[in-house]
Amino acid sequence: MNTTLWIISGVLAPTFLAAGLMKVGGTREKLAASGMAWAGDFSPQSVKAIGAAEALGALGLVLPAALGIAPALTAWAALGLAATMLGATAVHLRRREAKAVPVSLLLLLLAAFVAWARFGPYAF
């Protein structure tokens, strides 16, 4: 199971890191033009905060456990990313963006699974 959790974390981390850095480094207008129309509903500071949370969460999924420094933070990072994706799912549902909902739900479920496992039976 530990290998499975590492694989899931290894898939989630670059996904969230890329998405987060795109939000931190881009403008709302560029994000909206690239298909993230939801960005227009939020302030520029909120979009950047969401991006920072995603990028830091991505690092938190892997680095604490890999470096052996406070590995319990991995579970907290996964929980934070699951919460972020719960919010994303709610936004996509509210905006009636049906194509984005399955992706958000998948990321939510994967992050929640990692959080459950790392807090519980497969903690470091």
C-alpha positions in Angstrom: 0.0 0.0 0.0 2.9 2.3 0.7 4.0 2.0 -2.9 0.5 2.8 -4.1 0.4 5.9 -1.9 3.7 7.1 -3.3 2.5 6.6 -6.9 -0.7 8.5 -6.2 1.3 11.3 -4.5 3.8 11.2 -7.4 0.9 11.8 -9.8 -0.8 14.5 -7.7 2.3 16.5 -6.9 3.3 17.5 -10.4 -0.3 18.1 -11.3 -0.9 20.5 -8.4 2.5 22.1 -8.8 1.9 22.9 -12.4 -1.6 24.2 -11.8 -0.5 26.2 -8.8 2.5 27.8 -10.6 0.3 28.7 -13.5 -2.1 30.5 -11.2 0.7 32.3 -9.3 2.5 33.3 -12.4 -0.4 34.3 -14.6 -3.0 36.9 -14.7 -6.7 36.3 -14.2 -7.3 37.3 -17.8 -4.7 34.8 -19.2 -6.1 32.1 -17.0 -9.6 32.8 -18.2 -8.5 32.9 -21.8 -6.8 29.5 -21.3 -10.0 27.8 -20.2 -10.1 28.7 -16.5 -13.1 31.1 -16.8 -13.7 30.7 -13.1 -10.7 32.9 -12.4 -12.8 35.9 -13.5 -15.1 35.4 -10.5 -12.2 35.8 -8.0 -9.9 38.7 -7.2 -6.3 38.5 -8.5 -5.1 38.0 -4.9 -7.5 35.0 -4.4 -6.4 33.3 -7.6 -2.7 33.7 -6.6 -3.5 32.4 -3.1 -5.2 29.4 -4.5 -2.2 28.8 -6.8 0.2 29.2 -3.8 -1.9 26.7 -1.8 -1.8 24.2 -4.6 2.0 24.6 -5.2 2.8 24.3 -1.5 0.5 21.4 -1.1 2.2 19.6 -4.0 5.6 20.1 -2.3 4.1 18.9 0.9 2.8 15.7 -0.6 6.4 14.5 -1.4 9.1 16.5 0.3 8.5 15.8 4.0 8.3 12.1 3.6 11.1 11.9 1.0 13.5 13.9 3.2 12.4 12.4 6.5 11.7 15.8 7.9 8.3 16.0 9.6 6.7 13.3 7.4 3.4 13.8 9.1 3.0 17.0 7.1 2.3 14.8 4.0 -1.1 13.9 5.4 -1.9 17.5 6.2 -0.8 18.6 2.7 -3.1 15.9 1.2 -6.0 17.1 3.4 -5.4 20.7 2.3 -5.4 19.7 -1.4 -8.6 17.7 -0.9 -10.2 20.8 0.7 -9.0 22.9 -2.2 -10.6 20.5 -4.7 -13.8 20.4 -2.7 -14.0 24.2 -3.2 -13.1 23.8 -6.9 -15.8 21.2 -7.4 -18.3 23.5 -5.8 -17.3 26.4 -8.0 -17.5 24.3 -11.2 -20.9 23.0 -10.1 -22.1 26.6 -9.4 -20.8 27.8 -12.8 -22.4 24.7 -14.5 -18.9 23.7 -15.9 -19.8 20.0 -16.3 -16.6 19.1 -18.0 -14.4 20.3 -15.1 -16.4 18.5 -12.4 -15.1 15.0 -13.0 -11.5 16.1 -13.0 -12.0 18.1 -9.7 -13.7 15.1 -8.1 -11.0 12.7 -9.2 -8.3 14.9 -7.7 -10.4 15.4 -4.6 -10.8 11.6 -4.1 -7.2 10.9 -4.7 -6.0 13.5 -2.3 -8.6 12.5 0.3 -7.4 8.8 0.0 -3.8 9.9 0.6 -4.8 12.0 3.6 -6.9 9.1 5.0 -4.1 6.6 4.6 -1.3 8.8 5.8 -3.3 9.9 8.9 -4.4 6.4 9.6 -3.2 2.9 8.8 -0.2 3.9 6.6 1.2 6.8 8.5 5.0 7.3 8.4 
